[in-house]
Amino acid sequence: MTELFVAAGGGGDPIGTALVHASLGAGADAVVLTYGWERLSVDPLPGPLATHDFAGLDHASLPVPLITAGTKAVPPRVSTLPRLAGHLPTKLALLDPHTGVEGLADQIGRTARALGTDHISVVDMGGDILAHGDEPTLASPLLDALVLTACHLAGVRTTVHVAGPGLDGEIAEATVLTRVTGDGTDLGPALPAWAPEVLRWHPSEASTLLAAAAAGLRGPCLTRSGPLPLTDRSGRAWELPLAQALDHNRLAQGLAETRPDTLAGAQEVSLKLYGFDEVERERRRAGRRHTARDTIDDDTFLDELDAWLRTQRAGNPGARYVGMRCAIESLDYDWRLTEHVRDLLTRRRPGLDAFPLLTLTD
């Protein structure tokens, strides 16, 4: 039987979902439903991608389109999902939130029936799927809430897995841990064989931190969301029933009551309940962003990196690690240079390597 997973937040969440799938000892094939929503540093246009934003989707295998290694985002949209599809052991299929809550429920329910499964595993990175809405650093609750609501309306038995509490920088680890029970499941220490290859190029910070913590790295890490701790809980995942997650998520409750039939309608519910609309906020940021450098001179980059690291060590004396995305974007380089930078550091700065992070200590 093929298992059905949902990566709740888009971006790099399919990586964390595949790590959870591997940790569960699940030998069965798996399909991961995921949004196509990248950070602005990856995709220059705001908001999640729709089906028409991709070319080369497989529409024949499932009720929702499969993303393959041959799929391409239609310019100017950009997506990491096609390359992920070529490396992850799970199949990736696209969720389209533009159809609203009941449209998502239909996508999820029909996929479960096509696979012959009576169970869905939702995986959330960091724990913002349990957001109450008043957390000061909460940034992206909408898609998580839509998944909860859609699974509820689909009527398929659903389990929610919260992996790497606090690692998305939206809700502190200590807060997340008050909303789950038990000790969770350890995802490590041995990473699946596919993980190092994916983490060499993908810019996801939360999934990278999850893998690092599962592999045993501990201590404060500098990220684009600020310093985040890698603790004994960071490499674990907690399991809870759908109803318990819904009890925490006020936005999901509001979506279940109003059942908006478009993404814009769901945004209005978020604005009313939480005071902000993350899609509109991203749209404003997109208008202000500039283009990062997409070419690199190795010696110049290393000089800039050495200087930046000295500044970070002085300003963050307790920090032990820094994320690759944090370093590259802070120096105003394009994320697509990640693989080149890793190869460069392996040759020229091997002491920095604490894969999948960089060490910040001298």
VEXDREN-2710 file (C-alpha; in Angstrom, 1 decimal):
% VEXDREN-2710
k/r/px/py/pz
1/MET/0.0/0.0/0.0
2/THR/1.2/3.5/-0.8
3/GLU/1.2/5.9/2.2
4/LEU/-0.1/9.4/1.9
5/PHE/1.7/12.3/3.5
6/VAL/1.0/16.1/3.4
7/ALA/3.9/18.5/3.8
8/ALA/2.0/21.3/5.5
9/GLY/3.9/24.4/4.6
10/GLY/5.5/24.3/1.2
11/GLY/9.1/25.3/0.5
12/GLY/11.5/22.7/1.9
13/ASP/8.8/20.9/3.9
14/PRO/8.9/17.8/1.6
15/ILE/12.5/17.2/2.8
16/GLY/11.4/17.2/6.5
17/THR/8.4/15.0/5.5
18/ALA/10.6/12.5/3.8
19/LEU/12.9/12.4/6.9
20/VAL/9.8/11.7/9.1
21/HIS/8.7/9.0/6.7
22/ALA/12.1/7.4/6.9
23/SER/12.2/7.6/10.7
24/LEU/8.8/5.8/11.0
25/GLY/10.4/2.7/9.5
26/ALA/7.9/2.9/6.7
27/GLY/9.1/0.7/3.9
28/ALA/6.1/1.3/1.8
29/ASP/6.0/3.8/-1.0
30/ALA/4.8/7.2/-0.2
31/VAL/3.2/10.1/-2.0
32/VAL/3.8/13.6/-0.5
33/LEU/1.2/16.2/-1.2
34/THR/2.9/19.6/-1.1
35/TYR/2.3/23.3/-1.9
36/GLY/4.5/25.0/-4.4
37/TRP/5.4/28.0/-2.3
38/GLU/9.0/29.2/-2.0
39/ARG/10.6/32.0/-0.2
40/LEU/11.1/35.2/-2.2
41/SER/14.8/34.5/-2.3
42/VAL/14.0/31.5/-4.5
43/ASP/10.8/32.5/-6.4
44/PRO/10.6/36.2/-7.3
45/LEU/6.8/36.3/-7.3
46/PRO/4.7/36.2/-4.2
47/GLY/2.2/33.5/-3.2
48/PRO/1.9/29.8/-3.9
49/LEU/2.2/28.4/-7.4
50/ALA/-0.9/27.0/-9.1
51/THR/-1.1/24.1/-11.4
52/HIS/-0.8/26.3/-14.5
53/ASP/2.5/27.7/-13.1
54/PHE/4.1/24.3/-14.0
55/ALA/4.8/22.6/-17.3
56/GLY/5.3/18.9/-17.6
57/LEU/3.2/17.7/-14.6
58/ASP/2.0/14.1/-14.7
59/HIS/-1.8/14.3/-14.7
60/ALA/-2.4/10.7/-15.5
61/SER/-1.2/8.9/-12.3
62/LEU/-3.3/10.5/-9.6
63/PRO/-6.3/12.9/-9.2
64/VAL/-3.7/15.5/-8.4
65/PRO/-0.7/16.2/-10.6
66/LEU/2.6/14.5/-9.9
67/ILE/5.7/16.6/-10.0
68/THR/8.6/14.8/-11.7
69/ALA/12.3/15.6/-12.4
70/GLY/11.1/16.7/-15.9
71/THR/8.6/19.2/-14.6
72/LYS/9.5/22.9/-14.9
73/ALA/8.1/26.0/-13.3
74/VAL/6.8/28.4/-16.0
75/PRO/9.0/31.6/-15.9
76/PRO/9.2/33.9/-14.1
77/ARG/8.1/31.5/-11.4
78/VAL/10.8/29.3/-9.8
79/SER/10.3/26.1/-7.8
80/THR/12.7/23.6/-6.2
81/LEU/10.1/20.9/-6.3
82/PRO/11.1/19.4/-9.7
83/ARG/14.7/18.9/-8.6
84/LEU/13.5/17.5/-5.3
85/ALA/11.3/15.0/-7.1
86/GLY/14.5/13.7/-8.7
87/HIS/16.2/13.0/-5.4
88/LEU/13.6/12.2/-2.7
89/PRO/12.5/8.6/-2.3
90/THR/8.9/9.7/-2.1
91/LYS/6.7/10.9/-5.0
92/LEU/5.7/14.5/-4.9
93/ALA/2.2/15.8/-5.9
94/LEU/1.0/19.3/-6.1
95/LEU/-1.6/20.8/-3.8
96/ASP/-3.3/23.9/-5.3
97/PRO/-4.7/26.2/-2.5
98/HIS/-6.3/28.6/-5.0
99/THR/-9.3/26.4/-5.1
100/GLY/-10.1/27.2/-1.4
101/VAL/-10.8/24.9/1.5
102/GLU/-13.3/22.5/0.0
103/GLY/-11.2/22.3/-3.2
104/LEU/-8.2/21.3/-1.1
105/ALA/-10.3/18.8/0.8
106/ASP/-11.4/17.3/-2.6
107/GLN/-7.8/17.1/-3.8
108/ILE/-6.7/15.3/-0.6
109/GLY/-9.8/13.0/-0.3
110/ARG/-9.6/11.9/-3.9
111/THR/-5.9/11.2/-3.6
112/ALA/-6.4/9.0/-0.5
113/ARG/-9.2/7.1/-2.3
114/ALA/-7.0/6.6/-5.4
115/LEU/-4.2/5.2/-3.3
116/GLY/-6.5/3.0/-1.3
117/THR/-5.4/4.4/2.0
118/ASP/-7.6/5.3/5.0
119/HIS/-5.0/7.4/6.8
120/ILE/-3.1/10.7/6.1
121/SER/0.1/11.8/7.9
122/VAL/0.5/15.6/8.0
123/VAL/4.0/16.8/8.7
124/ASP/4.7/20.3/9.9
125/MET/8.2/21.7/10.3
126/GLY/8.7/23.8/13.5
127/GLY/5.2/23.7/15.0
128/ASP/3.4/26.7/13.6
129/ILE/0.6/24.3/12.7
130/LEU/-0.3/24.6/16.4
131/ALA/-0.3/28.4/16.3
132/HIS/-2.9/30.3/18.4
133/GLY/-2.3/33.4/16.4
134/ASP/-0.9/35.6/19.1
135/GLU/2.7/34.5/18.8
136/PRO/4.9/37.5/18.1
137/THR/7.1/35.8/15.5
138/LEU/4.4/33.9/13.7
139/ALA/4.8/34.5/10.0
140/SER/3.2/31.9/7.8
141/PRO/0.2/30.2/9.4
142/LEU/-2.2/30.2/6.4
143/LEU/-1.2/27.1/4.4
144/ASP/-0.8/25.0/7.6
145/ALA/-4.3/26.0/8.7
146/LEU/-5.7/25.2/5.2
147/VAL/-4.2/21.7/5.4
148/LEU/-5.8/21.0/8.8
149/THR/-9.2/22.2/7.7
150/ALA/-9.0/20.3/4.4
151/CYS/-8.1/17.0/6.1
152/HIS/-10.9/17.6/8.5
153/LEU/-13.4/18.2/5.7
154/ALA/-12.0/15.2/3.7
155/GLY/-13.1/12.9/6.5
156/VAL/-10.0/10.8/6.3
157/ARG/-8.3/9.7/9.5
158/THR/-5.4/12.1/10.0
159/THR/-2.3/12.2/12.2
160/VAL/-0.3/15.4/12.6
161/HIS/3.5/15.1/13.1
162/VAL/5.4/18.2/14.4
163/ALA/9.1/17.9/13.6
164/GLY/11.9/20.0/14.9
165/PRO/10.0/22.2/17.4
166/GLY/10.9/25.9/16.9
167/LEU/13.3/25.3/14.0
168/ASP/11.2/27.4/11.5
169/GLY/11.7/30.5/13.8
170/GLU/8.0/31.1/14.1
171/ILE/7.1/29.6/17.6
172/ALA/9.7/29.0/20.3
173/GLU/10.6/25.4/21.0
174/ALA/9.5/25.8/24.7
175/THR/6.0/27.0/23.5
176/VAL/5.6/24.2/21.0
177/LEU/6.5/21.6/23.6
178/THR/3.6/22.8/25.8
179/ARG/1.2/21.9/23.0
180/VAL/2.4/18.3/22.4
181/THR/2.7/15.3/24.8
182/GLY/5.3/12.7/25.3
183/ASP/9.0/12.6/24.3
184/GLY/8.5/12.4/20.5
185/THR/10.4/10.1/18.1
186/ASP/14.1/10.5/17.4
187/LEU/14.8/10.9/13.7
188/GLY/18.5/10.1/13.9
189/PRO/21.3/9.7/14.1
190/ALA/21.9/8.1/10.7
191/LEU/20.5/10.2/7.9
192/PRO/19.0/8.5/4.9
193/ALA/21.4/8.1/2.0
194/TRP/19.5/10.7/-0.1
195/ALA/19.6/13.5/2.5
196/PRO/23.3/14.7/2.1
197/GLU/22.8/15.2/-1.6
198/VAL/19.6/17.2/-1.2
199/LEU/21.0/19.3/1.6
200/ARG/24.0/20.2/-0.5
201/TRP/21.9/22.4/-2.8
202/HIS/18.4/23.1/-1.2
203/PRO/18.1/26.4/0.7
204/SER/15.5/25.2/3.3
205/GLU/16.7/26.2/6.8
206/ALA/14.2/24.3/8.9
207/SER/14.8/21.0/7.2
208/THR/18.5/21.5/7.3
209/LEU/18.4/22.2/11.0
210/LEU/16.2/19.1/11.5
211/ALA/18.7/16.9/9.8
212/ALA/21.6/18.6/11.7
213/ALA/19.9/18.0/15.0
214/ALA/19.0/14.4/14.1
215/ALA/22.7/13.8/13.3
216/GLY/23.7/15.1/16.7
217/LEU/24.7/18.8/16.3
218/ARG/23.9/20.9/19.3
219/GLY/24.1/24.5/20.2
220/PRO/22.9/27.9/18.9
221/CYS/22.8/28.3/15.1
222/LEU/22.5/31.6/13.2
223/THR/19.8/31.6/10.6
224/ARG/17.8/34.1/8.5
225/SER/15.2/33.9/11.2
226/GLY/17.8/34.8/13.9
227/PRO/19.7/32.5/16.3
228/LEU/17.9/29.2/16.9
229/PRO/19.0/26.5/19.4
230/LEU/19.7/23.0/18.4
231/THR/18.7/21.0/21.4
232/ASP/18.0/17.3/22.3
233/ARG/14.4/17.9/21.1
234/SER/15.3/19.5/17.8
235/GLY/15.9/16.2/16.0
236/ARG/12.6/14.7/17.1
237/ALA/9.0/14.6/15.9
238/TRP/5.8/14.5/17.9
239/GLU/2.5/12.8/16.8
240/LEU/-0.9/14.1/17.7
241/PRO/-4.5/13.5/16.3
242/LEU/-6.0/15.9/13.9
243/ALA/-8.6/17.0/16.5
244/GLN/-5.9/18.1/19.0
245/ALA/-4.1/20.2/16.3
246/LEU/-7.4/21.8/15.3
247/ASP/-8.1/22.7/19.0
248/HIS/-4.9/24.8/18.9
249/ASN/-5.3/26.4/15.5
250/ARG/-7.9/29.2/15.6
251/LEU/-7.4/30.0/11.9
252/ALA/-8.2/26.4/10.9
253/GLN/-11.3/26.6/13.0
254/GLY/-12.3/29.9/11.3
255/LEU/-11.7/28.4/7.8
256/ALA/-13.8/25.3/8.7
257/GLU/-16.7/27.6/9.7
258/THR/-16.5/30.0/6.7
259/ARG/-15.2/27.5/4.0
260/PRO/-13.8/30.1/1.6
261/ASP/-13.8/28.9/-1.9
262/THR/-10.7/30.8/-3.0
263/LEU/-7.2/31.5/-1.6
264/ALA/-8.1/35.2/-1.4
265/GLY/-11.1/34.3/0.8
266/ALA/-8.8/32.3/3.1
267/GLN/-6.5/35.3/3.3
268/GLU/-9.4/37.5/4.4
269/VAL/-10.1/35.0/7.3
270/SER/-6.5/35.2/8.3
271/LEU/-6.6/39.0/8.3
272/LYS/-9.7/39.1/10.4
273/LEU/-8.5/36.5/13.0
274/TYR/-4.8/37.1/13.2
275/GLY/-4.5/40.7/11.9
276/PHE/-2.3/40.0/8.9
277/ASP/-2.4/38.4/5.5
278/GLU/0.9/36.7/4.7
279/VAL/0.4/36.6/0.9
280/GLU/-0.2/40.4/0.8
281/ARG/2.7/41.0/3.1
282/GLU/4.9/38.9/0.8
283/ARG/3.6/40.9/-2.2
284/ARG/4.8/44.1/-0.5
285/ARG/8.2/42.6/0.2
286/ALA/8.5/41.4/-3.4
287/GLY/8.1/45.0/-4.6
288/ARG/11.1/46.0/-2.4
289/ARG/13.5/43.2/-3.0
290/HIS/16.6/43.5/-5.2
291/THR/18.4/41.0/-7.3
292/ALA/21.2/39.1/-5.6
293/ARG/24.5/38.4/-7.2
294/ASP/24.3/35.3/-9.4
295/THR/28.0/34.9/-10.3
296/ILE/30.8/34.3/-8.0
297/ASP/34.6/34.9/-7.9
298/ASP/36.0/32.3/-5.5
299/ASP/38.7/34.4/-3.9
300/THR/36.4/37.4/-3.5
301/PHE/33.7/35.3/-1.9
302/LEU/36.1/33.7/0.6
303/ASP/37.4/37.1/1.6
304/GLU/33.9/38.3/2.1
305/LEU/32.9/35.2/4.0
306/ASP/35.9/35.3/6.3
307/ALA/35.1/39.0/7.2
308/TRP/31.4/38.2/7.7
309/LEU/32.2/35.2/10.0
310/ARG/34.5/37.3/12.1
311/THR/31.7/39.9/12.6
312/GLN/29.2/37.1/13.5
313/ARG/31.6/35.5/16.0
314/ALA/32.1/38.9/17.7
315/GLY/28.4/39.7/17.7
316/ASN/27.2/36.2/18.7
317/PRO/29.8/34.8/21.0
318/GLY/27.6/31.8/22.1
319/ALA/26.7/30.7/18.6
320/ARG/28.3/27.4/17.3
321/TYR/26.9/27.1/13.8
322/VAL/25.6/29.1/10.9
323/GLY/23.2/28.0/8.2
324/MET/24.5/28.0/4.6
325/ARG/21.5/30.0/3.4
326/CYS/22.1/32.6/6.1
327/ALA/25.7/33.0/5.0
328/ILE/25.0/33.1/1.3
329/GLU/22.0/35.5/1.5
330/SER/23.7/37.8/4.1
331/LEU/26.5/38.2/1.6
332/ASP/23.9/39.1/-1.1
333/TYR/24.5/36.0/-3.3
334/ASP/21.9/34.0/-5.1
335/TRP/20.8/30.7/-3.4
336/ARG/21.5/28.8/-6.6
337/LEU/25.2/29.2/-5.8
338/THR/24.8/27.0/-2.7
339/GLU/26.3/23.8/-4.3
340/HIS/29.2/25.8/-5.7
341/VAL/29.9/27.4/-2.3
342/ARG/29.8/24.0/-0.6
343/ASP/32.3/22.6/-3.1
344/LEU/34.5/25.6/-2.7
345/LEU/34.5/25.4/1.1
346/THR/35.3/21.7/1.0
347/ARG/38.4/22.5/-1.0
348/ARG/39.5/25.8/0.6
349/ARG/37.9/26.0/4.0
350/PRO/37.5/22.4/5.2
351/GLY/37.5/23.6/8.9
352/LEU/34.2/25.3/8.4
353/ASP/32.4/22.1/7.4
354/ALA/29.9/20.8/10.0
355/PHE/27.6/19.4/7.4
356/PRO/24.9/20.3/6.8
357/LEU/25.8/23.5/8.7
358/LEU/28.9/25.6/8.9
359/THR/30.8/25.9/12.2
360/LEU/31.0/29.4/13.6
361/THR/33.6/28.6/16.3
362/ASP/37.3/29.2/15.7
END
